[in-house]
């Protein structure tokens, strides 16, 4: 399995906060025994950290209506240009989604599926902050990217369009995709409900350490790092907590 991180920006550089998370992610991946050659960082500017050197893509892949959906355009570009290896399973996840435990490719039980999607657990869209795919998904991403580009309104373009492609328009055959357990993208809302259904230990925790809104019962760090949640469980592993502390996130 290969690990994929993506960041494209009209500023052609990381902002300070995202660069910190990028470095944290690479450190965390190495701690989880990922080989450096299996960590694929894709940007539209030169960047290197701990011998992980970014692969450059065009500035035009930035999606101005909603920057997170840029990843769909980037993955489509990588597949179209044959920059990814056939026969490999790729795992993309956001910089604010942190591996919390070891993941074995075989535990995903994707079989011959081309695309593995992770749910929110409380609404019909899949959360595209963590997804798995093979190069055989090239045609899926081609349609997906076009649908994103054809949109004229803001909103979660990537998540809304893949749901329509599968649930409404039948553009992806049922045997080509799989919905994975919520443990592979454990998000910040309704954690108590998702925790009941999640495979333990939690594989990936998806939350921004500095985010807070009135709908959350506490700060996200308190919820994930200190167990101030309805489950009364510290969701983060000791290793991930220690890494956060090293980066001054506590």
N, C-alpha and C positions, 0 to 999 in steps of 0.2 A: 504494500500500500504506500502511496505517495501523499505527502501533505502539501496543500496549496493555500497560500495567502495572496491576496490581491489588494492593491491600493493604487488608484489613479486619481490625479488631482490636477486641476487647471493651474495650480501654483507650482507644479512639478517638484514637490517636496512634501515630506511629512509635516503636519503641524506637531508642536511639541508633545502634546498629549498622545497622539497616535504613534509617534516614534517611540515613546516610552512603552506603549502596549506592544508594539512590534518587537522590540527587544525582549520584553517579558515573554512574549509568545515563543520566540526562538529559544530562549533559555529554558522555558518550560518544556518545549518539544525535545530538546537535548536531554533534559532530566528524565523524560519518558522514553529514552533510548532510541529516538529517531536519529538516523544517520543524517549528517549534513547534506549529503547528496540526494536524500529523499525529501528534503524540505525545499519546496519550490516557491520562491517569493517573486511576484510579478508586479512591476511598477512601470510608470512612464518617466522615470528618472533613475539615475545611477544610485545604487545603495548597496552597502555591504555591512554585515555584522556577524562576527564569529564564523567567518569563512562561508557564510551564506550570502551569495551574490545575486542581486536581483536580475531577472530577465526583463528586458525592455519591450514595451508595447506602445502603440501610437497614442498620442494625446486625444485623438478623436474618439477613443473608447470611453471617455468620461461621459456619463449620462446626466445632463444638467437638471432635468426635472426631479431627479431623486438619486443622489450619488450611490446609495447602497446597491441599486439595480445595475450599476456599472459592471459588477462582477459577471452578470449574465452575458454582457457583450464581450467581456474579456475572455471568458471560457469559450464562447463561440469562436472567437478569433484564434485562440490556441488550438482548438480542434480543427478548424478550417485550414490552418497553416501547418497542421500535423506536427505541432510542437510538443505533444504529449505522447507517451508510449502506449502502443497497443498492448492489451493483456493486463494492464495495471488498473487497480482501483484507486481513484483519486478522492481524497477527502478535503473539501474546502470548508474552512470556517472563518468567521469574522475575527477581528482582533480583540473584541470584547467577549469572545466565547473561548473558555479556557479548558484544556484537557485536564481532567481531575483524577483519572485512573487509566490504566493501560487498556488499550483497545486492540483486540485481535480481529483481523479482517474476517476470519471464519465465523466469529460470533454474530456477525451481521446477517448471516444466512441469506445473502442476496441472490445466491444461485446464478442464474443467467440474466438477472435484471440489469438494465443499463443505468438506472437512476434510483438512488435511495434518498427519500425525503423524510424530514423530521417534523413532527407536529408541534403546534403551540400547546395542544392539550385542552384548550378551552374555546377555540374558534376554528372554523373550517379551513382557513388557509394553512399551508405548511410554512414553517419558519425557515427561510432560505439562508439564515445565518450559519447553518451547518448542513451540508449535503454531500452525498457520495455519488460518483459517476465513473463510467468507463468511456473510452473513446468511441465505443459503439453508440453512445448517446449523441453523436455529432448532429444527426438530423433533428433530434429533439431540441437541441440548443439553437439550431438554425431557425426553427419556427419560433422558439421562445424569444430569441433576441429580436426578431422582426416584429413580433407582437409588442414587445417593450418599446421599440423605436416608433411604432405606429401610434402609440398613445399620445394624447394631446393634453392630458390633465395629470396633476400630481397625485401621488398616492403610492402604495407599495406595489409598484408595477410588476416586479418579478414574481412576487407571491400571488398576486391576483391573477396574473396571466397563466401561470402554471396550473393553478386551480381550475381555471376555465378550460385550458387545454385538455385536462384529464377528466374533470367532472361534467363539463358541459358539451364540449366540442368533440370529444373522443379522438383527439389527435395523438394520444399516446396509448398504445395497446396495454391492457391490464398486466400482461406478462412481462412488460418492459420496465415497470417501476414497482417500488415497494415502499410502504410507509413503515418507518423504523420506530423503535421504542423511544419514548420521550427522554430517556436517559442520555441519548446522543445529542440533545439540544434542550437542556433543562433551563427554562427561561425564568424571568423575574416575576411574573404574575401567576397567581393561584398556585404557588409552590406547594402548598399543603396537598392540593388535589393531585398535582403531577407526581409528587413524591410517593403517593400510594401506588401509582401505576408504573413507576420507574424501576428498571433493573438496577440493583445495588451492587457495588458502589456506583454512585452517579458518575457517568463517563465524561460529560462536558457540561460546564456551567456557563450560561449565557447571560451576563449582566454587565452593565457599565458601572465601574466602581464609583463614578462621580454623579450618577444620575439619581434624581429623586422627583417624585410628583405626589400630588395629594391623594392619589388612588392607592399608593403603597402604604402598608402599615408602619413601616420604619425605613431607615436608609438601607440601600442595597447591601452595603458592607455589614450592617448589623444583621440583616436577614440571612446572608450567605456565610459570613465569617464567624459570627458570634451566636448563631442559633436563635435569634430573636424572630421567630416565625411560629406559625400555628403548629408545625410539626415538632417544634422544640428540638431541632436537629441542626448541628453544624454541618452544612452541606459541603464545605470545602475540606479537602484533605490537608493534613499537616504540611505536606510538601508544598502545596499551592499557597497555603497561608504564609509559610516562611518566605516564599518567593515574593509574594505581595509586600511583605514587610521589608524585604531587601530593596524594593523599589519605593519605599516610603508610603505605601498604601496600607493604611491601618485604621 
